[in-house]
Amino acid sequence: MPGPLPEGEAVPRDGALPPGTRLGGRGFGVYVHVPFCASRCGYCDFNTYTATELGGGASRDEYADTVLAELALAGRIVAPPRVDTVFVGGGTPTLLDPDDLARILDAVDRTWGLAADAEVTTEANPESVTPASLQRLRKAGFTRVSLGMQSVAPGVLQVLERRHTAGRAPAAAIDAREAGFDHVNLDLIYGTPGETADDFAASLAAAVGAGVDHVSAYSLIVEDGTRLAARMRRGDLPYPDDDVAADRYLAAEAALGAAGLTWYEVSNWAAGPAARCRHNLLYWTGGDWWGLGPGAHSHVGGVRWWNVKHPSAYASRLAAGESPGHAREVLSADERHMEDVMLRLRLASGLPLAALDEAGREAAARAAASRLLEIRAGHAVLTLRGRLLADAVVRDLLT
């Protein structure tokens, strides 16, 4: 079971990986967590901090140097054949100066070597980028940008406590395309209390109109401890409705499909194979990655570990020459199988039936008879109806 680690045991060392591990055999990625936000959105429970929440020992201006210190440690631990993807998330990574993000990317290249066709993504809030900053990021080597749009309905943005105006996200996406980014994503959230069908249709139309080649659309999840959850407990807002969420998903499939974007993961649509987020595919298909930053998770050869969460603790450990790792676990064969089924079934490429035991294959046959799955070339693939009930289908296959 996972738990706190003795000093020096936070990350794999020589001999700590399972025998026969082929590092990077399914791809190797780097995730960089930037924990800073200008303000906290009411629905967010990510490991992020505003200026007033940071406390001592953590500085946005010094953050890049702190990440580089962890990267130097990582470079002594693992030696992948190459880095296929880099994903800078948060938080709001674009609150850092583009030069700082460029320094981190350059250090990743010098430490492990970026593949010639590496996908390099940064997340961004629409209000945190300008045409000039996007041009600087593109020049630094970033190939993809993912913008948090959520909605174009002012009332929805207000409930979610988003800072940007209704039209800012599509405009930022156009700015990114003009800056030369190969791929641009917009994130949508549906099912927010008060959102109408017309509101969501307008958001979909705005995303398509911005000319992006990737859209992610997620049903609102109410996380414990958030301001949004507190408002719902008080009765100020209704809880999300599952039937409404299903209607919104069907609307997304119809609108995005008509625009030439096809699903490749239950919540993600792309204009073609080149537009799919390769970094996320690495997660979903069991690849290896090192996570840099406070609270970041890593996975190498079946060993998973994660860093201390608070930026001050993270910075203090690295300043003292210590690992920022907090805990780790080694996945059992059953746990790896469960995750593989859960994640691969969400992909349009489907789950190989050979990955299931006899009971699982029988469950797949029942799901196919109920039109929740299609069996294609030895793979179980979710139908549109099956996508609406994906969690239930997974449970049946694993029972």
Secondary structure, DSSP 8 states (H G I E B T S, - for coil): --EE--TT-SS--TT-S-TT--TTTT-EEEEEEE-B-SS--TT--SS-B-GGGS-TT--TTTHHHHHHHHHHHHHTT---S-EEEEEEEES-GGGS-HHHHHHHHHHHHHHH-EEEEEEEEEEE-GGG--HHHHHHHHHHT--EEEEEEE-S-HHHHHHHT--S-TTHHHHHHHHHHHTT-SEEEEEEEE--TT--HHHHHHHHHHHHHTT-SEEEEEE----TTSHHHHHHHHTSS----HHHHHHHHHHHHHHHHHTT-EEEETTEEESSGGGS-HHHHHHHTT-EEEEESTT-EEEETTEEEEE-SSHHHHHHHHHTT---EEEEEE--HHHHHHHHHHHHTTBTT-EEGGGS-HHHHHHHHHHHHTTSEEEETTEEEE-HHHHHTHHHHHHHHH-
